Structure formats: C-alpha cells, structure tokens
Amino acid sequence: MAVEHLPTHALLAVAAGIASHVFYFRIGEHHMYGVRYAQALLATCIGSTIYLTNAVGYSLPSAARTVGALAVCWLVGVYSSLIVYRLFLHPLRKFPGPFGARFGMLWFTTQLGKLDGYYQIHEFHKKYGKRRVWAPAFSDKALREYEPTVQEFNDKLVSRIGENQGKPMNMADWFALYGFDVMGRLAFGKDYHMLDNGKRHWAIDLMTEGMLLSGFRIPTWMFRVLLDIPGLAAGYHKFLKFCADEVKWRVENAEKSGKDITGWLLKAYTNEKHPEADPMLQGDARLIIVAGSDTTSATLTYLFYELAKDPNQVEKLREELKPLVHEAWTDKDIANAPHLNGAINETLRLHPPVPSGIYRRTPPEGTHVGDVYIPGDTTLFTPQFAMGRDEDIYAAADSFVPERWYSKPEMIKHPDAFAPFSMGPFNCIGRNLARMELRTLTAQLLLKYDVKFADGEDGTRLLTKTKDHFTLTVGQLDLVFTPATS
C-alpha cells in the first residue's frame, strides 16, 4: 500500500463503512453483539497490521498508524451513514421531539445524570406531545395461601410504628424493609428479618446498585459492551449473583412444590437435578425480587405522602373501612372498597412505580395511534408518569382525586390509558398480589393511626430526590403516626 494511495484507500474505507451500515447494520437486530463486533474490528486491525509489516514491508509503527487511520475512516463511514439515515430517511423522523434524540438512545443517556428519566419524559410530552408457568403462582388459590404471610408482615410493621408513634419515621425506608421482607418470604420462603431488626439488609442496597445502569437508558448494544468491561458494572453482576444464590438456596432448602412463588415455578423442573443453573429461572428470580419489593414499597411511600398531605382522605378511608372490617377480616372484606381502591389507583396514576414505561415492539404491519401511523417493528414505550398527568387523559390531572375511579368517572377521559401494571399478555402477573398488600396494610395502618408530616417535612425530598432506574429508589419521607382520633 503505497503512501500516495492512502487517500484512495481512505475513501474506500469510508465507502465500505457506508455500505456496512446500509446493507448490514441498518437491517435486523445487532444490539446483543457489540462485544463481538468490537473483537472482530480489533482482530481485523491486528491482522492487517501484521500483513502490512510482513508482506508489504511497512515498519510496525507505520503499519499500525495506517491501519488505525483506515479503521477510523471505516467508522466515519458507518456513523455518517447512520446519522444521515436517522436525520432524513428513518421512518420515525417526522415524530416530534428533542433534536438530539434523533441520533439514538445514547443522547437520552447523556440527559439522565440525575436519574430522573420519568420527569424528563414528562417534560418532553408537555413540550412535544399532543405466561403459563407463572400462572399457578398467582392464582386465587395461591393468593389465599400468601395472605397470612402478608398479614404477618403487616402486623410487624404496624407494631414497629406503634413503638415509634409520635416520633418522625422515614417511611421510605420502613416501607422498603416491609417490601423486601414480604418478597423474601413469598418468593423464596426466606426471612431477611428487616422489620424485626429495623435495619436495611445489604441486599436492598445491592439491588439499587444493580439497577443503576438501567436508569441511564443506555442503548442495548452499548449496555452489553459495558457489562463486559471489568469493574464497570460490578454492582449489576453482584446483583445477578445474589439472585442466582437465592434460587440456589431455595432449591437446596425446600421441596420443588408450591407454598412460595419459586416453588410453583420449580414444578416445571421436576425432572432436572440442578434447576438453579437455568438462566431462565435466574432471570425469573431477578424479576420477582425487583417487581416484588421495589414497586410495592414505592407505591406505599407515595400513597402515605398523599394521605399526609390531605388528612380528609384519611377520614374518608377510615369511615369507609370501619363497617367492612371485623375481628378476623381479610382482603376479601375490603377488596371492593371504592375509595380505598380509588386512592391506590390515584397513587399509581400520579406516581407509577415503573414511571418511564416498558419497552414494546409494534407488529410487522405497523399500527395506528389515533391518526398517527407508527411503522412496524418499532421499539416504543408508554411512559406512565407522563400519561398519568396529561390533561387530555385526566381532568385535574395533577390533583389527587380518588373519586374519579368510582363516583366521578367523567374525570377520566380515556380509561384505557391507565396501565400501571402494563397490558396484554406481558402485563404484570403479580398485580393482584400487589393490590392485596397495598389494601391490607393501608387499611390496618389507617384504622389504628392518624398520619401527618414530621416537623420540617413537606414531601420535597420525596418528589425531587427519587431516582428512576426502571423502578424507583424513592427519596426520604419523614412521617409521624399517632393514635387514630376518630
């Protein structure tokens, strides 16, 4: 490769990069192979350097510089083609939004230093917008078996609040302890004893650390690359190991039967000696741990924030609940309480525990949303935080009005927009269990205690310090519980 031919070869490398994007990278799914592509590029560069050194007579530094320059030219071709395509030719180019978002998810990642994706998406909307194995684990029979466990931990939290009545309590922490304790027993038949000790188990912080990367909405291909860089995603890998260890503990310490959620899942592995090694079961464990603890504790925190802000809501709920409960009441007795369910729905609407939404893909033929056509095989998500505060969907969208869910239906303009547990075949299968926890604990607390903000508390830390990493790590909320006055 003569020196005078370098400009020609550089142009050819750029052209090859453009062709690589147009005829390969633009088509199909490649996000799982980022490491493989990087390895292939590195191997090609090394092989080309060796060839120029041994066969053409280049010195090693000269060969390395030449190959490096051509590799950069190839990358320039790939990314120039990608930018032109996304700016002028992409089927989604006409959708409104921030200019930087046209270049891909990496731009959004750069905007999320505060892990406030749910809020940023809401602002974008204001500016631009106008499973069969799992089923038995959440059947009515299984839920009835779970309720005594839920009740046990309800009683523990009520007792701990009783010990501290009249004193400020950071309920964001206490609800987190409650959520993880309930999850541990229901998911694995295991006790973490957090409510007993009043201390956070290290697994809660590990879960938060493990979910951190998700908050930056890093493009999937880059996420896969980052996971393979030693030390960079240590928290994520430690969390995966924790989930795998919990599955292993469950397999080694109990029968492959019902009683807890993993027990139901293990029925599909009756003929396998080491089901704990199955990546699918480990993935199920991650889902159970995150969805079974984070979401419930966040919803309880926000619900009691709303109740502390408006004591009239506490009175309405207490008046509704008193005629429904008796000495041995269960969730069945309060399951249809309209104001209680309305308050829970309002909390899920205003403060969804998965605020930025879940990714879905349009069918190959595309789909219409109103008059807007969305091309097929487009990845999208419906951000529940932004939708829940949209005046086109809800009247007085920023106000906490439980009555809209039973006596004022005119305040809900589009009922099908409410999907805090998602919709369709991939909706949250644990939604009925979650609602049972929310109803029973809320009822027990309100029948026994009044709730108010602690001195100096107004909910600002909760509203501004909460972090979005798919689910939420909520900010501090100091509340005071005192004996019920009515």
C-alpha positions as CSV (number, residue, x, y, z in Angstrom):
1,M,0.0,0.0,0.0
2,A,2.0,3.0,-1.3
3,V,1.7,6.3,0.6
4,E,0.3,8.0,-2.4
5,H,-2.6,5.6,-2.4
6,L,-3.7,6.4,1.1
7,P,-6.3,9.0,0.2
8,T,-7.8,6.5,-2.2
9,H,-7.9,3.7,0.4
10,A,-9.3,6.1,2.9
11,L,-12.2,6.9,0.6
12,L,-12.7,3.2,0.0
13,A,-12.8,2.6,3.8
14,V,-15.4,5.3,4.2
15,A,-17.4,3.8,1.4
16,A,-17.1,0.4,3.0
17,G,-18.3,1.8,6.2
18,I,-21.4,3.4,4.5
19,A,-22.1,0.0,2.8
20,S,-21.7,-1.8,6.1
21,H,-24.4,0.4,7.6
22,V,-26.8,0.4,4.6
23,F,-26.6,-3.3,3.8
24,Y,-26.0,-4.8,7.3
25,F,-26.2,-2.8,10.5
26,R,-29.4,-1.0,9.4
27,I,-31.1,-4.3,8.9
28,G,-32.1,-6.7,11.8
29,E,-31.1,-6.7,15.4
30,H,-27.4,-6.3,16.4
31,H,-27.5,-5.0,20.0
32,M,-26.5,-8.3,21.5
33,Y,-23.3,-8.5,19.5
34,G,-21.5,-5.2,20.4
35,V,-18.5,-7.1,22.1
36,R,-18.3,-9.5,19.1
37,Y,-18.2,-6.6,16.6
38,A,-15.5,-4.8,18.7
39,Q,-13.5,-8.0,18.8
40,A,-13.9,-8.5,15.0
41,L,-12.7,-5.0,14.3
42,L,-9.7,-5.4,16.6
43,A,-8.8,-8.7,15.1
44,T,-9.1,-7.2,11.6
45,C,-6.8,-4.3,12.6
46,I,-4.2,-6.7,14.1
47,G,-4.3,-9.0,11.1
48,S,-4.0,-6.1,8.7
49,T,-1.1,-4.6,10.7
50,I,0.7,-8.0,10.6
51,Y,0.1,-8.3,6.8
52,L,1.4,-4.8,6.0
53,T,4.5,-5.5,8.2
54,N,5.4,-8.9,6.8
55,A,4.1,-8.8,3.3
56,V,4.3,-5.2,2.2
57,G,7.4,-4.1,4.1
58,Y,5.9,-1.4,6.4
59,S,7.5,-0.8,9.7
60,L,5.3,-1.8,12.7
61,P,4.5,1.8,13.8
62,S,3.8,2.9,10.2
63,A,1.6,-0.2,9.6
64,A,-0.3,0.4,12.9
65,R,-0.9,4.1,12.0
66,T,-2.1,3.2,8.5
67,V,-4.5,0.5,9.7
68,G,-5.7,2.8,12.5
69,A,-6.4,5.6,10.1
70,L,-8.4,3.2,7.8
71,A,-10.3,1.8,10.7
72,V,-11.3,5.4,11.8
73,C,-12.3,6.1,8.2
74,W,-14.5,3.0,8.2
75,L,-16.1,4.1,11.4
76,V,-16.7,7.5,10.0
77,G,-18.5,5.9,7.1
78,V,-20.6,3.8,9.3
79,Y,-21.7,6.6,11.6
80,S,-22.0,9.2,8.9
81,S,-24.4,6.9,7.1
82,L,-26.3,6.2,10.4
83,I,-26.6,9.9,11.1
84,V,-27.8,10.8,7.6
85,Y,-30.3,7.9,7.8
86,R,-31.7,8.8,11.1
87,L,-32.0,12.5,10.2
88,F,-33.5,12.2,6.8
89,L,-34.6,8.7,6.0
90,H,-35.7,6.9,9.2
91,P,-39.4,6.0,9.3
92,L,-39.8,7.8,12.6
93,R,-38.0,11.0,11.5
94,K,-41.3,13.0,11.4
95,F,-42.2,12.4,15.1
96,P,-41.7,15.5,17.2
97,G,-39.1,15.5,20.0
98,P,-35.7,16.8,21.0
99,F,-33.3,17.1,18.1
100,G,-30.6,15.1,19.8
101,A,-33.0,12.2,20.3
102,R,-33.0,11.6,16.5
103,F,-29.5,10.2,16.8
104,G,-30.5,7.4,19.2
105,M,-30.9,6.4,22.8
106,L,-27.3,7.5,23.7
107,W,-28.4,11.1,23.6
108,F,-31.1,10.4,26.2
109,T,-28.5,8.6,28.3
110,T,-26.5,11.9,28.4
111,Q,-29.5,13.7,29.8
112,L,-30.0,11.4,32.8
113,G,-27.3,12.4,35.2
114,K,-29.9,12.8,37.9
115,L,-31.6,9.5,37.1
116,D,-34.9,11.4,36.6
117,G,-36.0,9.8,33.3
118,Y,-39.6,9.8,34.3
119,Y,-39.6,13.5,34.9
120,Q,-37.7,14.3,31.7
121,I,-40.1,12.2,29.6
122,H,-43.0,14.0,31.2
123,E,-41.4,17.4,30.2
124,F,-40.9,16.1,26.6
125,H,-44.5,15.2,26.5
126,K,-45.6,18.6,27.6
127,K,-43.3,20.3,25.1
128,Y,-43.7,17.9,22.1
129,G,-46.6,15.7,22.8
130,K,-50.1,16.0,21.6
131,R,-47.2,-16.8,30.6
132,R,-48.2,-20.2,31.6
133,V,-45.6,-21.4,34.2
134,W,-46.2,-18.3,36.3
135,A,-49.9,-18.5,36.3
136,P,-50.4,-21.0,39.2
137,A,-48.1,-18.9,41.4
138,F,-50.6,-16.1,41.2
139,S,-53.9,-18.0,41.1
140,D,-56.7,-17.3,43.5
141,K,-55.7,-20.4,45.5
142,A,-52.1,-19.2,45.7
143,L,-53.1,-15.7,46.8
144,R,-55.2,-17.1,49.6
145,E,-52.1,-19.1,50.7
146,Y,-50.0,-15.9,50.6
147,E,-52.3,-13.7,52.6
148,P,-51.4,-15.0,56.0
149,T,-47.8,-14.2,55.2
150,V,-48.7,-10.7,54.1
151,Q,-50.7,-10.3,57.3
152,E,-47.8,-11.4,59.4
153,F,-45.5,-8.7,58.0
154,N,-48.4,-6.1,58.1
155,D,-48.6,-6.8,61.8
156,K,-44.8,-6.4,62.2
157,L,-44.8,-3.0,60.5
158,V,-47.8,-1.8,62.5
159,S,-46.1,-2.9,65.7
160,R,-42.9,-1.1,64.8
161,I,-44.9,2.1,64.0
162,G,-46.6,1.6,67.4
163,E,-43.2,1.6,69.1
164,N,-42.3,4.9,67.5
165,Q,-45.7,6.6,67.5
166,G,-45.4,10.3,67.8
167,K,-41.8,10.2,66.5
168,P,-40.6,11.0,63.0
169,M,-40.1,7.9,60.9
170,N,-38.6,7.7,57.4
171,M,-41.3,5.7,55.9
172,A,-39.5,5.4,52.6
173,D,-37.0,3.2,54.5
174,W,-39.6,1.3,56.6
175,F,-41.8,0.5,53.5
176,A,-38.6,-0.7,51.8
177,L,-37.9,-3.1,54.7
178,Y,-41.5,-4.3,54.6
179,G,-41.5,-4.8,50.8
180,F,-38.3,-6.8,50.9
181,D,-39.3,-8.9,53.8
182,V,-42.6,-9.8,52.2
183,M,-40.9,-10.6,48.9
184,G,-38.3,-12.8,50.6
185,R,-40.9,-15.0,52.2
186,L,-43.3,-15.1,49.3
187,A,-40.7,-15.6,46.6
188,F,-38.2,-18.0,48.3
189,G,-39.7,-18.9,51.7
190,K,-36.7,-17.0,53.2
191,D,-36.6,-14.4,56.0
192,Y,-34.5,-11.3,55.9
193,H,-35.6,-10.1,59.3
194,M,-35.5,-6.4,58.4
195,L,-38.7,-5.4,60.2
196,D,-37.5,-7.4,63.2
197,N,-34.1,-5.6,63.3
198,G,-35.2,-2.3,61.9
199,K,-32.2,-2.3,59.7
200,R,-31.7,-2.5,55.9
201,H,-30.4,-5.8,54.6
202,W,-27.4,-5.3,52.3
203,A,-29.4,-6.9,49.5
204,I,-31.6,-3.7,49.2
205,D,-28.6,-1.5,48.5
206,L,-27.2,-4.2,46.2
207,M,-30.5,-4.2,44.2
208,T,-30.3,-0.4,43.9
209,E,-26.7,-0.6,42.8
210,G,-27.5,-3.4,40.4
211,M,-30.4,-1.5,38.8
212,L,-28.4,1.8,38.5
213,L,-27.3,1.3,34.9
214,S,-30.9,0.8,33.8
215,G,-31.7,4.4,34.8
216,F,-29.4,5.9,32.1
217,R,-31.4,4.2,29.3
218,I,-28.1,3.2,27.7
219,P,-28.6,1.7,24.2
220,T,-28.8,-2.0,24.4
221,W,-25.7,-2.7,22.3
222,M,-23.6,-0.4,24.5
223,F,-25.1,-1.9,27.7
224,R,-23.9,-5.3,26.5
225,V,-20.4,-3.9,25.9
226,L,-20.3,-2.1,29.3
227,L,-21.3,-5.4,31.1
228,D,-18.1,-7.0,29.7
229,I,-15.7,-4.2,30.9
230,P,-14.2,-5.5,34.2
231,G,-15.3,-3.4,37.2
232,L,-17.6,-1.0,35.3
233,A,-20.8,-2.9,36.0
234,A,-19.7,-4.6,39.2
235,G,-22.9,-3.7,41.0
236,Y,-25.0,-5.3,38.2
237,H,-23.0,-8.5,38.3
238,K,-23.2,-8.7,42.1
239,F,-26.9,-8.3,41.9
240,L,-27.2,-11.1,39.3
241,K,-25.1,-13.3,41.6
242,F,-27.3,-12.5,44.6
243,C,-30.4,-13.5,42.6
244,A,-28.8,-16.8,41.4
245,D,-27.7,-17.5,45.0
246,E,-31.3,-17.0,46.3
247,V,-32.6,-19.5,43.7
248,K,-29.9,-22.0,44.8
249,W,-30.8,-21.5,48.4
250,R,-34.4,-22.2,47.7
251,V,-33.7,-25.3,45.7
252,E,-31.4,-26.7,48.5
253,N,-33.7,-25.8,51.4
254,A,-37.2,-26.7,50.3
255,E,-39.2,-29.0,48.1
256,K,-40.0,-28.4,44.4
257,S,-43.6,-27.5,45.2
258,G,-45.9,-24.6,45.9
259,K,-46.1,-22.6,49.1
260,D,-44.0,-19.8,47.6
261,I,-43.6,-18.3,44.1
262,T,-40.4,-20.1,43.3
263,G,-41.9,-23.3,44.5
264,W,-44.6,-23.0,41.9
265,L,-42.0,-22.2,39.2
266,L,-39.9,-25.2,40.2
267,K,-42.8,-27.6,39.3
268,A,-41.6,-27.1,35.7
269,Y,-38.2,-28.6,36.7
270,T,-39.3,-31.8,38.5
271,N,-37.0,-33.9,36.2
272,E,-34.0,-31.7,36.4
273,K,-31.3,-32.2,39.0
274,H,-30.0,-28.6,39.1
275,P,-32.8,-26.2,38.1
276,E,-30.9,-23.4,39.9
277,A,-28.4,-23.4,37.0
278,D,-31.1,-22.5,34.4
279,P,-30.6,-18.8,33.3
280,M,-34.3,-18.5,32.7
281,L,-35.1,-19.4,36.3
282,Q,-32.4,-17.0,37.5
283,G,-34.0,-14.3,35.3
284,D,-37.4,-15.1,36.9
285,A,-35.7,-14.6,40.3
286,R,-34.5,-11.1,39.3
287,L,-38.0,-10.2,38.2
288,I,-39.5,-11.4,41.4
289,I,-37.0,-9.6,43.6
290,V,-37.3,-6.2,41.8
291,A,-41.0,-6.3,41.0
292,G,-42.0,-7.9,44.3
293,S,-40.3,-5.4,46.6
294,D,-39.4,-2.1,44.9
295,T,-42.7,-1.4,43.3
296,T,-44.8,-2.1,46.4
297,S,-42.6,-0.1,48.8
298,A,-42.6,2.9,46.3
299,T,-46.3,2.9,46.0
300,L,-46.9,2.7,49.7
301,T,-44.5,5.7,50.2
302,Y,-46.3,7.8,47.7
303,L,-49.7,6.8,49.0
304,F,-48.9,7.9,52.5
305,Y,-47.4,11.1,51.2
306,E,-50.7,11.9,49.6
307,L,-52.6,10.9,52.8
308,A,-50.3,13.0,55.0
309,K,-50.8,16.0,52.6
310,D,-54.6,15.7,52.9
311,P,-56.0,14.4,56.2
312,N,-59.5,14.5,54.8
313,Q,-58.5,11.4,52.8
314,V,-57.7,9.5,55.9
315,E,-61.1,10.3,57.4
316,K,-62.9,9.2,54.2
317,L,-60.9,6.0,54.1
318,R,-61.5,5.2,57.8
319,E,-65.2,5.8,57.5
320,E,-65.4,3.5,54.6
321,L,-63.3,0.8,56.2
322,K,-64.9,0.6,59.7
323,P,-68.2,-1.1,58.5
324,L,-66.3,-3.6,56.4
325,V,-63.8,-5.0,58.9
326,H,-64.3,-7.3,61.9
327,E,-62.0,-9.2,64.2
328,A,-60.7,-11.6,61.6
329,W,-61.1,-9.6,58.5
330,T,-59.2,-10.4,55.3
331,D,-58.5,-8.7,52.0
332,K,-61.8,-10.2,50.7
333,D,-63.7,-8.0,53.1
334,I,-62.2,-4.8,51.7
335,A,-61.4,-5.8,48.1
336,N,-64.2,-3.7,46.7
337,A,-63.9,-0.7,48.9
338,P,-64.3,2.1,46.3
339,H,-62.4,4.9,48.0
340,L,-59.5,2.7,49.1
341,N,-59.1,1.3,45.6
342,G,-59.5,4.8,44.2
343,A,-56.7,6.1,46.4
344,I,-54.5,3.3,45.3
345,N,-55.3,3.9,41.7
346,E,-54.7,7.6,42.1
347,T,-51.3,6.9,43.6
348,L,-50.4,4.5,40.7
349,R,-51.6,7.2,38.3
350,L,-49.6,10.1,39.7
351,H,-46.6,8.1,41.0
352,P,-46.3,4.9,38.9
353,P,-43.6,2.6,40.3
354,V,-42.3,2.0,36.7
355,P,-42.6,5.6,35.7
356,S,-40.8,5.6,32.3
357,G,-42.7,2.6,30.9
358,I,-41.8,-0.8,29.5
359,Y,-40.4,-1.4,26.0
360,R,-42.7,-3.0,23.4
361,R,-42.5,-3.5,19.7
362,T,-45.1,-2.7,17.1
363,P,-46.4,-5.5,14.9
364,P,-44.6,-6.0,11.5
365,E,-47.5,-4.3,9.7
366,G,-47.3,-1.3,11.9
367,T,-50.0,0.3,14.0
368,H,-52.1,3.4,14.3
369,V,-52.4,5.6,17.4
370,G,-55.2,7.9,16.6
371,D,-54.4,9.3,13.2
372,V,-50.7,8.7,13.5
373,Y,-49.1,5.7,11.8
374,I,-46.2,4.0,13.6
375,P,-44.1,1.7,11.3
376,G,-43.7,-1.9,12.0
377,D,-41.0,-3.4,14.2
378,T,-40.6,0.0,16.0
379,T,-39.5,-0.2,19.7
380,L,-41.5,2.1,21.8
381,F,-42.7,2.7,25.4
382,T,-45.6,4.3,27.0
383,P,-44.4,6.5,30.0
384,Q,-47.0,6.1,32.7
385,F,-45.7,9.1,34.6
386,A,-46.3,11.5,31.7
387,M,-49.6,9.8,30.7
388,G,-50.9,10.0,34.2
389,R,-50.5,13.7,34.3
390,D,-51.9,14.5,30.8
391,E,-54.9,16.8,30.9
392,D,-56.1,15.2,27.6
393,I,-56.5,11.9,29.5
394,Y,-57.5,13.1,33.0
395,A,-59.3,16.1,34.2
396,A,-57.4,17.9,37.0
397,A,-54.6,15.6,36.1
398,D,-52.2,16.8,38.8
399,S,-54.7,16.5,41.6
400,F,-55.2,13.5,43.9
401,V,-58.9,12.7,43.4
402,P,-59.7,9.1,44.4
403,E,-63.4,9.7,43.5
404,R,-62.6,9.8,39.8
405,W,-62.3,6.0,40.0
406,Y,-65.9,5.4,41.2
407,S,-68.2,8.4,41.6
408,K,-66.7,10.9,39.1
409,P,-65.9,8.8,36.0
410,E,-66.2,11.9,33.9
411,M,-62.7,12.9,35.2
412,I,-61.2,10.0,33.3
413,K,-61.4,10.8,29.6
414,H,-59.5,7.8,28.3
415,P,-59.8,4.8,30.8
416,D,-57.6,2.6,28.6
417,A,-54.6,4.9,29.2
418,F,-54.3,3.6,32.8
419,A,-51.9,0.7,32.8
420,P,-49.6,0.8,35.8
421,F,-49.2,-3.0,35.6
422,S,-48.9,-2.8,31.8
423,M,-51.4,-4.6,29.5
424,G,-51.8,-7.6,27.3
425,P,-50.1,-11.0,27.5
426,F,-47.0,-9.4,29.1
427,N,-48.7,-7.5,31.9
428,C,-47.7,-7.8,35.5
429,I,-48.9,-11.2,36.6
430,G,-48.4,-10.2,40.3
431,R,-50.8,-7.2,40.2
432,N,-53.5,-8.9,42.3
433,L,-50.9,-9.8,45.0
434,A,-49.6,-6.2,44.9
435,R,-53.1,-4.8,45.4
436,M,-53.7,-7.2,48.2
437,E,-50.6,-5.9,50.0
438,L,-51.5,-2.3,49.4
439,R,-55.1,-2.6,50.5
440,T,-54.5,-4.7,53.7
441,L,-51.5,-2.7,55.0
442,T,-53.1,0.7,54.3
443,A,-56.3,-0.4,56.0
444,Q,-54.5,-1.7,59.1
445,L,-52.5,1.5,59.4
446,L,-55.4,3.9,58.9
447,L,-57.7,2.1,61.2
448,K,-55.2,2.4,64.0
449,Y,-53.2,5.6,63.3
450,D,-53.5,9.2,62.0
451,V,-50.6,10.2,59.8
452,K,-49.0,13.6,59.2
453,F,-45.8,15.1,58.0
454,A,-43.0,15.4,60.6
455,D,-41.8,18.9,61.5
456,G,-40.0,20.4,58.5
457,E,-41.2,17.8,56.1
458,D,-43.3,18.7,53.1
459,G,-42.5,15.9,50.7
460,T,-40.0,17.9,48.7
461,R,-37.2,15.3,49.2
462,L,-39.5,12.5,48.0
463,L,-40.6,14.4,44.9
464,T,-37.1,15.7,43.9
465,K,-34.6,13.1,45.2
466,T,-36.4,10.0,43.8
467,K,-34.2,8.1,41.3
468,D,-35.6,6.3,38.2
469,H,-33.8,3.1,37.4
470,F,-36.7,1.3,35.7
471,T,-38.3,1.0,39.2
472,L,-37.8,3.8,41.7
473,T,-35.4,4.5,44.6
474,V,-37.6,6.9,46.5
475,G,-36.4,10.0,48.4
476,Q,-36.8,10.4,52.2
477,L,-40.2,10.9,53.6
478,D,-40.5,11.6,57.4
479,L,-44.0,10.9,58.8
480,V,-45.5,10.9,62.3
481,F,-48.1,8.3,63.3
482,T,-50.4,9.0,66.2
483,P,-53.4,7.0,67.6
484,A,-56.5,7.5,65.5
485,T,-58.7,10.2,66.8
486,S,-61.9,9.0,65.2
